Amino acid sequence: SHAKNAVGSSDRVKGLLLGLIAGLVATIVVDLIMMGVLLFRGKPADAGFAAIGDTAAGFFSLFGVDVAGGVPPGLVWHYLIGLAFGVIFVAAVTRLDALRLTSMKKGIGLGILYTEVMSIPMLVQVPIFLKQTASDTSELLVFFLIMHAIWGLLLGVVVSYGLRSEKATWQG
C-alpha cells in the first residue's frame, strides 16, 4: 500500500508538471499570435493584456476589491489562468474515464471544448467592464474565441503527447 501511494503521488506530480507545461506552452504561443495580429491590425501589441487586466479589475471591483488594471496585471492574470487551466485539464483527463485521452484527435477536441466552456465566465465580463461599442466588443469576443480555440488545440496536443510518451515510458 505504501508503494502504491508513492506511485500515485509521483503520477500526481507528473500530471501537475504536464498541466503547467501545457498551459505555459499554449499561453506563450497564443500570446505571440495575439500580439502579431494586433500589430498587423495597427493596434498596440499589448492591447490584449490591457483588456484582460481591465476586465479583471472590473470583476474584483464588484466585490469591493481594488485591483490594478492595465497591461502588467493583465499579463500576470493571463499566465496564472493559463497555468491553472492546464493543470485542471490534465487532472480531468487523467482522473475521469470518459475524458481519458485515447487519441490526439480526442485530446484536441476536448482541449478546445474545455477551453471555450471554461472561458465563458471570463468572456461575458468583457462587454460589461470594457466600455466599447457593440461592434468593437463583438470583434474582440470573436478574436478571443479564436485565440482560445488555438489555446485549447495546443493544450490538447501537448497533453496528448505528454500522456502518450509517459505511457510508453511506463510500459517500456
Buried (B, 14 or more C-beta within 10 A) or exposed (E): EEEEEEEEEEEBEBBBEBBBBBBBBBBEBBBEBBBEBBEEEEEEBBBBBBBBBBBBBBBBEEEEEEBEBBBEBBBBBBBEBBBBBBBBBBBBBBEEEEBEBEEBEBBBBBBBEBBBEBBEEBBEBBBEBBEBEEEEBEEBBEBBBBBBBBBBBBBBBBBBBBBBEBEEEEEE
